[in-house]
Amino acid sequence: GNSVTQMEGPVTLSEEAFLTINCTYTATGYPSLFWYVQYPGEGLQLLLKATKADDKGSNKGFEATYRKETTSFHLEKGSVQVSDSAVYFCALSERSFQKLVFGTGTRLLVSP
Amino acid sequence: DAGVIQSPRHEVTEMGQEVTLRCKPISGHDYLFWYRQTMMRGLELLIYFNNNVPIDDSGMPEDRFSAKMPNASFSTLKIQPSEPRDSAVYFCASSLQGSGNTIYFGEGSWLTVV
């Protein structure tokens, strides 16, 4: 079946540090890939997405590239801020289906 | 545009009581999802609907849980009777086919069963 594996958290960084959160997936077809972010006490918000191989999704300084050869979709940001502290979820959905399969989430803590 | 609207935002109830969670999806969306989030199990898909019809309810934990979607703008998730292990955040989400499978979440209903 389809699955998503994320790196364990928490990830603790100082402000302005470089961020990478690893995500790999297993899928039978050609999924769309997503990163969602959840701030404390809130619901999930779509951060970025990519729908085919080699696509790069980007938003708010975050980027992720759909790598079919390594089945990965790692999230990166060049300089994190305290306000980026949240839980980040990698997810996939098969093209013909709407439902998302989520990873376990990675908590990011950014200190001043 | 209004997002997915859930109510109540917070509920504390006693074991054995009936709990009803409500959701209004984004207007025009044809898919609706109910997810549950706990520390132990993460995000779990409970059930989803397409054009008001339940498509997959394999994630519903047991018969105490039921979900309905009487029309395109309203859905309920009911737990009867509730148990302490049902304490979780319940998210409703919606999407539109052909939109790149982007799913939009509500802010969640935080349920505590004591």
Boltz contact constraints between the chains, C-beta under 6 A:
constraints:
  - contact:
      token1: [A, 32]
      token2: [B, 101]
      max_distance: 6.0
  - contact:
      token1: [A, 42]
      token2: [B, 107]
      max_distance: 6.0
  - contact:
      token1: [A, 43]
      token2: [B, 91]
      max_distance: 6.0
  - contact:
      token1: [A, 43]
      token2: [B, 105]
      max_distance: 6.0
  - contact:
      token1: [A, 43]
      token2: [B, 106]
      max_distance: 6.0
  - contact:
      token1: [A, 43]
      token2: [B, 107]
      max_distance: 6.0
  - contact:
      token1: [A, 43]
      token2: [B, 108]
      max_distance: 6.0
  - contact:
      token1: [A, 44]
      token2: [B, 105]
      max_distance: 6.0
  - contact:
      token1: [A, 46]
      token2: [B, 102]
      max_distance: 6.0
  - contact:
      token1: [A, 51]
      token2: [B, 100]
      max_distance: 6.0
  - contact:
      token1: [A, 93]
      token2: [B, 101]
      max_distance: 6.0
  - contact:
      token1: [A, 98]
      token2: [B, 31]
      max_distance: 6.0
  - contact:
      token1: [A, 98]
      token2: [B, 95]
      max_distance: 6.0
  - contact:
      token1: [A, 98]
      token2: [B, 101]
      max_distance: 6.0
  - contact:
      token1: [A, 99]
      token2: [B, 45]
      max_distance: 6.0
  - contact:
      token1: [A, 99]
      token2: [B, 48]
      max_distance: 6.0
  - contact:
      token1: [A, 100]
      token2: [B, 103]
      max_distance: 6.0
  - contact:
      token1: [A, 102]
      token2: [B, 43]
      max_distance: 6.0
  - contact:
      token1: [A, 104]
      token2: [B, 42]
      max_distance: 6.0
